[in-house]
Amino acid sequence: MKTNTATRRSFLATAALSAAAAAAPALSQTSSETRAHYRPPHRFGLGGVAIGNGFKPTPDPQAEETLEAAWANGVRYFDTSPWYGLGLSERRFGHFLHTQKREDYLISTKVGRLLKPGQPSDKLLWKAPSPFVHTYDYSADGVRRSIEDSLQRLGVESIDIVFIHDLSPDNDDLGERWTEYFNIAAKGAMPALTKMREEGLIKAWGLGVNTIEPALATLKVADPDIFLSATQYSLMFHEDALNRLFPACDAHGVSIVVGAPLNAGFLAGLDRYDYRGKMPEGFKEKRARISALASKHGTDLRTAALQFTTAPSTVSATIPGARTAQQVTENAASMKVQIPAAFWAELKNEGLIAKNAPTPEPPTS
């Protein structure tokens, strides 16, 4: 893979070459069978929802302290999006990362929404967001515009991974029409990102979604490298991803970044599940049972939840979010704990995780 040293100006000039691909079908699977797909070199990262004022405001000094703590604890993979706080998350990441050497970290962001000045709705997940509104654009031109905007908000010369964002039936803005937008992306965003990858402008691309079907559909029409699958593989909910998504990805050499491995704070003790706030029946009771077994085996729920998501070979990274320096420090520490094999065996015996779910390797003597 070529090193990306393009400036913003050369980025636009080279990316323009992908326009012709917008009208062509997405790449067939042939190329995915003959090349090695990019996998992040870092197994643990930081998701940018809380940094973008997800659920409640995060003051600027607190966001900076969180990012500083992440770096101090060895985090080198950072994921953000124009959607998070309507540009706020990207600006905060960029403010911190501009003092670091570009070769020392990996950054991923997303495309699919363009921002323009306006008064955001007070019904959004984002509290006290930037003064922008969004429009959807999954075309080739929209992708190039989105990445250029992200480069400027981040203040960097390159982006490593680009995820096509929320092209999914759970996106209330799209709903049942998500397939119409998917078809636009298959003719526009996907071939455009493939061209950018070939030119060395990005290292990899895929989808960033909260459901499985769009990822499975993408494998049939394009040659992605990696998916950010949020809320779909956790201690609480994982069988569908394990049995349908992971085998399909393995067949194409595509890896998974696990987003929301703590189900948006639920597995860290919050009475909030995922991003919609609807609590599945019986999940509080299930969480309590897992937490009790974790204590019995000398560990804790958060540690077990984070390590569980990294066990499958399909998973290349897990990226929990964090709002405070303490949270990110605790998350990083959880990745270094040795959990006894007996804990995972008891979870399976009690029917709390799938029998075929991979578990972390036991400590060696």
C-alpha positions as CSV (number, residue, x, y, z in Angstrom):
1,M,0.0,0.0,0.0
2,K,1.4,3.4,-1.0
3,T,1.9,6.0,1.7
4,N,-0.6,8.8,1.5
5,T,1.2,12.1,1.3
6,A,-1.3,14.0,-0.7
7,T,-2.1,17.5,0.2
8,R,-5.6,18.8,0.1
9,R,-5.0,20.3,-3.3
10,S,-3.5,17.2,-4.8
11,F,-6.3,15.2,-3.1
12,L,-8.9,17.0,-5.1
13,A,-7.0,16.8,-8.3
14,T,-6.4,13.1,-8.1
15,A,-9.9,12.3,-6.7
16,A,-11.5,14.0,-9.7
17,L,-10.2,11.0,-11.7
18,S,-12.8,8.8,-10.0
19,A,-15.8,10.7,-11.4
20,A,-15.9,8.5,-14.5
21,A,-16.4,5.5,-12.2
22,A,-19.6,6.9,-10.7
23,A,-21.7,5.7,-13.7
24,A,-20.1,2.3,-13.8
25,P,-21.1,-0.8,-11.8
26,A,-19.2,-1.4,-8.6
27,L,-16.2,-3.7,-8.7
28,S,-16.8,-7.4,-8.9
29,Q,-15.6,-9.8,-6.3
30,T,-12.7,-10.9,-8.4
31,S,-10.3,-8.2,-7.2
32,S,-11.2,-8.9,-3.5
33,E,-10.0,-12.5,-4.0
34,T,-6.6,-11.5,-5.3
35,R,-5.5,-8.7,-3.0
36,A,-4.8,-8.3,0.7
37,H,-7.3,-6.1,2.4
38,Y,-6.1,-3.4,4.8
39,R,-6.5,-4.2,8.5
40,P,-5.8,-1.6,11.2
41,P,-2.6,-2.2,13.0
42,H,-4.2,-1.2,16.3
43,R,-6.7,-3.6,18.0
44,F,-8.1,-0.9,20.3
45,G,-9.3,2.6,19.5
46,L,-11.5,5.5,20.5
47,G,-14.9,6.2,19.1
48,G,-15.9,9.8,18.7
49,V,-19.6,10.0,19.6
50,A,-19.2,11.3,23.1
51,I,-16.5,13.7,21.9
52,G,-19.2,15.1,19.5
53,N,-21.6,15.7,22.4
54,G,-23.6,12.5,22.0
55,F,-26.4,12.2,24.6
56,K,-25.1,15.3,26.6
57,P,-22.6,18.1,26.2
58,T,-18.9,17.4,26.7
59,P,-17.1,20.7,27.5
60,D,-14.1,21.5,25.4
61,P,-11.5,21.1,28.2
62,Q,-13.0,17.7,29.1
63,A,-12.9,16.5,25.5
64,E,-9.2,17.6,25.3
65,E,-8.4,15.8,28.5
66,T,-10.1,12.6,27.2
67,L,-8.0,12.7,24.0
68,E,-4.8,13.3,26.0
69,A,-5.6,10.4,28.3
70,A,-6.3,8.2,25.3
71,W,-2.9,9.0,23.8
72,A,-1.2,8.5,27.1
73,N,-2.7,5.1,27.4
74,G,-1.5,4.0,24.0
75,V,-4.6,4.6,21.9
76,R,-3.5,5.3,18.3
77,Y,-6.7,4.6,16.4
78,F,-9.3,7.3,16.4
79,D,-12.7,7.2,14.7
80,T,-14.9,10.1,14.0
81,S,-17.6,11.4,11.6
82,P,-19.0,14.7,10.3
83,W,-22.3,13.5,11.8
84,Y,-21.0,13.4,15.4
85,G,-21.9,16.8,16.8
86,L,-22.4,18.1,13.2
87,G,-18.6,18.6,12.7
88,L,-17.8,19.1,16.4
89,S,-16.2,15.7,16.9
90,E,-13.9,16.1,13.9
91,R,-12.8,19.5,15.0
92,R,-12.0,18.3,18.5
93,F,-10.0,15.3,17.2
94,G,-8.2,17.5,14.8
95,H,-7.3,20.1,17.5
96,F,-5.6,17.3,19.5
97,L,-4.0,15.3,16.7
98,H,-2.4,18.3,14.9
99,T,0.3,18.2,17.6
100,Q,1.1,14.5,16.9
101,K,3.1,13.0,14.1
102,R,0.8,11.9,11.3
103,E,2.5,8.5,11.0
104,D,1.9,7.7,14.6
105,Y,-1.8,7.3,14.5
106,L,-4.7,6.0,12.4
107,I,-7.9,8.0,11.7
108,S,-11.2,7.0,10.2
109,T,-14.1,9.2,9.3
110,K,-17.3,8.9,7.4
111,V,-19.2,10.1,4.3
112,G,-22.8,10.3,3.3
113,R,-23.9,13.5,4.9
114,L,-22.9,17.0,3.9
115,L,-23.1,19.9,6.4
116,K,-24.2,23.4,5.7
117,P,-24.9,26.4,8.1
118,G,-28.3,26.2,9.8
119,Q,-30.2,25.6,13.0
120,P,-30.0,22.0,14.0
121,S,-33.0,20.2,15.3
122,D,-33.2,19.9,19.1
123,K,-34.4,16.3,18.7
124,L,-30.9,15.0,17.6
125,L,-28.7,12.8,19.6
126,W,-26.2,15.7,19.7
127,K,-26.6,18.2,22.5
128,A,-25.2,21.7,21.9
129,P,-23.9,20.7,18.5
130,S,-22.3,23.0,15.9
131,P,-24.7,25.3,14.0
132,F,-25.2,23.1,10.9
133,V,-27.8,21.0,9.2
134,H,-27.2,18.0,7.1
135,T,-28.2,16.7,3.7
136,Y,-27.6,13.1,2.4
137,D,-25.3,12.6,-0.6
138,Y,-23.9,9.2,-1.5
139,S,-22.8,10.2,-4.9
140,A,-19.2,10.2,-6.1
141,D,-19.2,14.0,-6.0
142,G,-20.7,14.0,-2.5
143,V,-18.0,11.6,-1.3
144,R,-15.2,13.9,-2.6
145,R,-16.9,17.0,-1.1
146,S,-17.4,15.2,2.3
147,I,-13.8,14.0,2.5
148,E,-12.4,17.4,1.6
149,D,-14.6,19.0,4.3
150,S,-13.4,16.5,6.8
151,L,-9.7,17.1,5.9
152,Q,-10.2,20.8,6.7
153,R,-12.1,20.2,9.9
154,L,-9.5,17.7,11.1
155,G,-6.6,19.8,9.9
156,V,-4.8,16.8,8.4
157,E,-3.5,15.9,4.9
158,S,-4.9,12.3,4.8
159,I,-7.5,10.0,6.1
160,D,-6.8,6.3,6.5
161,I,-10.2,4.7,6.4
162,V,-13.5,6.0,5.1
163,F,-16.8,4.5,6.1
164,I,-20.0,5.1,4.2
165,H,-22.2,6.1,7.1
166,D,-25.7,5.1,8.2
167,L,-26.8,3.6,4.8
168,S,-29.1,1.4,6.7
169,P,-32.8,0.7,7.4
170,D,-32.4,1.8,11.1
171,N,-31.7,5.4,9.9
172,D,-35.0,7.0,10.4
173,D,-34.3,9.6,7.7
174,L,-34.0,6.8,5.1
175,G,-36.3,4.1,6.4
176,E,-37.5,1.7,3.8
177,R,-35.9,4.0,1.1
178,W,-32.5,3.0,2.3
179,T,-32.2,0.7,-0.7
180,E,-32.7,3.6,-3.1
181,Y,-29.8,5.4,-1.4
182,F,-27.8,2.2,-1.4
183,N,-28.1,2.0,-5.2
184,I,-26.8,5.6,-5.5
185,A,-23.8,4.6,-3.3
186,A,-23.2,1.5,-5.4
187,K,-22.9,3.6,-8.5
188,G,-21.3,6.6,-6.9
189,A,-19.6,6.4,-3.5
190,M,-18.3,2.9,-3.7
191,P,-16.5,3.1,-7.0
192,A,-15.2,6.6,-6.1
193,L,-13.7,5.3,-2.8
194,T,-12.3,2.3,-4.6
195,K,-10.5,4.7,-7.0
196,M,-9.2,6.8,-4.1
197,R,-7.8,3.6,-2.6
198,E,-6.1,2.6,-5.8
199,E,-4.6,6.1,-6.0
200,G,-3.3,5.9,-2.5
201,L,-5.5,8.7,-1.2
202,I,-7.0,6.4,1.4
203,K,-6.0,3.0,2.7
204,A,-9.4,1.4,3.0
205,W,-13.1,1.9,2.8
206,G,-16.3,0.2,3.9
207,L,-19.6,0.8,5.5
208,G,-20.3,2.2,9.0
209,V,-23.7,0.9,10.0
210,N,-25.8,-0.4,12.9
211,T,-27.4,-3.3,11.0
212,I,-26.1,-6.3,9.1
213,E,-28.0,-6.3,5.8
214,P,-26.2,-3.3,4.2
215,A,-22.8,-4.8,4.8
216,L,-23.9,-8.1,3.3
217,A,-25.3,-6.3,0.3
218,T,-22.1,-4.4,-0.2
219,L,-20.1,-7.6,-0.4
220,K,-22.2,-8.6,-3.4
221,V,-21.7,-5.4,-5.4
222,A,-18.3,-4.0,-4.4
223,D,-14.8,-4.6,-3.1
224,P,-14.7,-3.1,0.4
225,D,-11.9,-3.6,2.9
226,I,-13.5,-3.2,6.3
227,F,-16.8,-2.6,8.0
228,L,-17.5,-0.6,11.1
229,S,-20.3,-2.7,12.6
230,A,-21.8,-0.9,15.6
231,T,-24.1,-2.4,18.2
232,Q,-24.1,-5.8,16.4
233,Y,-21.4,-7.7,18.2
234,S,-21.4,-7.4,22.0
235,L,-21.9,-9.6,25.1
236,M,-25.6,-8.7,24.9
237,F,-26.2,-9.3,21.2
238,H,-23.9,-11.1,18.8
239,E,-25.3,-14.3,17.3
240,D,-26.6,-12.7,14.1
241,A,-23.2,-11.1,13.3
242,L,-21.4,-14.3,14.3
243,N,-23.5,-16.6,12.1
244,R,-24.2,-14.4,9.1
245,L,-21.9,-11.3,8.9
246,F,-18.6,-12.8,10.0
247,P,-18.6,-15.8,7.6
248,A,-19.5,-13.6,4.7
249,C,-16.7,-11.2,5.6
250,D,-14.2,-14.0,6.0
251,A,-15.0,-15.3,2.5
252,H,-14.0,-11.9,1.1
253,G,-11.1,-11.1,3.4
254,V,-12.9,-8.2,4.9
255,S,-12.5,-7.4,8.6
256,I,-14.8,-5.8,11.2
257,V,-14.2,-2.8,13.5
258,V,-16.6,-3.2,16.4
259,G,-18.4,0.0,17.2
260,A,-20.3,0.6,20.5
261,P,-18.9,-2.6,22.1
262,L,-20.4,-1.5,25.4
263,N,-23.8,-0.9,23.7
264,A,-23.5,2.9,24.2
265,G,-22.7,2.6,27.9
266,F,-25.1,-0.2,28.9
267,L,-22.2,-2.6,29.6
268,A,-20.5,0.0,31.6
269,G,-23.4,0.3,33.9
270,L,-25.7,2.9,32.3
271,D,-29.4,2.3,32.0
272,R,-29.2,3.2,28.3
273,Y,-29.0,0.6,25.5
274,D,-27.5,1.5,22.1
275,Y,-28.4,4.8,20.5
276,R,-32.2,4.7,20.4
277,G,-32.8,4.3,24.1
278,K,-35.2,1.3,23.8
279,M,-34.3,-1.4,26.4
280,P,-34.7,-4.9,25.1
281,E,-36.8,-7.1,27.4
282,G,-34.7,-9.1,29.9
283,F,-31.4,-7.3,29.1
284,K,-31.0,-5.7,32.5
285,E,-31.4,-9.1,34.1
286,K,-29.0,-10.7,31.6
287,R,-26.5,-7.9,32.4
288,A,-26.8,-8.5,36.1
289,R,-26.1,-12.3,35.7
290,I,-23.0,-11.6,33.5
291,S,-21.8,-9.0,36.0
292,A,-22.2,-11.4,38.9
293,L,-20.2,-14.1,37.1
294,A,-17.5,-11.6,36.2
295,S,-17.1,-10.7,39.9
296,K,-17.0,-14.4,40.8
297,H,-14.1,-14.9,38.4
298,G,-12.2,-11.8,39.6
299,T,-13.0,-9.4,36.7
300,D,-15.7,-6.9,35.9
301,L,-18.5,-6.4,33.3
302,R,-16.8,-3.7,31.2
303,T,-13.5,-5.6,31.0
304,A,-15.3,-8.8,29.9
305,A,-17.4,-6.9,27.4
306,L,-14.5,-5.2,25.7
307,Q,-12.3,-8.3,25.5
308,F,-15.2,-10.4,24.1
309,T,-15.4,-8.2,21.1
310,T,-11.8,-8.6,20.1
311,A,-11.8,-12.4,20.2
312,P,-13.1,-13.3,16.7
313,S,-10.4,-13.4,14.0
314,T,-12.8,-11.4,11.8
315,V,-12.5,-8.4,14.2
316,S,-9.6,-6.1,13.5
317,A,-10.3,-3.5,16.2
318,T,-12.8,-2.5,18.8
319,I,-13.5,1.2,19.5
320,P,-15.4,2.1,22.6
321,G,-16.3,5.7,23.1
322,A,-15.3,7.8,26.2
323,R,-16.4,11.1,27.6
324,T,-13.8,11.5,30.3
325,A,-10.2,10.8,30.9
326,Q,-11.1,8.2,33.6
327,Q,-13.3,6.3,31.2
328,V,-10.7,6.0,28.5
329,T,-8.1,5.1,31.0
330,E,-10.3,2.3,32.5
331,N,-11.1,1.0,29.0
332,A,-7.5,0.8,28.1
333,A,-6.7,-1.0,31.3
334,S,-9.4,-3.5,30.6
335,M,-7.6,-4.6,27.5
336,K,-4.6,-5.7,29.5
337,V,-6.4,-7.9,32.1
338,Q,-6.2,-11.7,31.9
339,I,-9.6,-13.2,32.3
340,P,-9.7,-16.9,33.3
341,A,-11.1,-19.4,30.7
342,A,-13.5,-20.7,33.4
343,F,-15.5,-17.4,33.2
344,W,-16.2,-17.8,29.5
345,A,-17.0,-21.4,29.9
346,E,-19.5,-20.6,32.6
347,L,-21.1,-17.9,30.4
348,K,-21.6,-20.5,27.7
349,N,-22.9,-23.1,30.1
350,E,-25.4,-20.6,31.4
351,G,-26.6,-19.7,27.9
352,L,-25.4,-16.1,28.3
353,I,-23.2,-16.1,25.2
354,A,-23.4,-18.3,22.1
355,K,-21.8,-21.7,22.3
356,N,-19.8,-20.9,19.1
357,A,-18.7,-17.4,20.2
358,P,-14.9,-17.1,20.1
359,T,-13.5,-16.0,23.5
360,P,-10.1,-14.5,24.5
361,E,-7.2,-16.9,24.8
362,P,-6.7,-18.0,28.4
363,P,-3.5,-16.8,30.2
364,T,-0.4,-18.9,29.6
365,S,1.6,-20.1,32.6
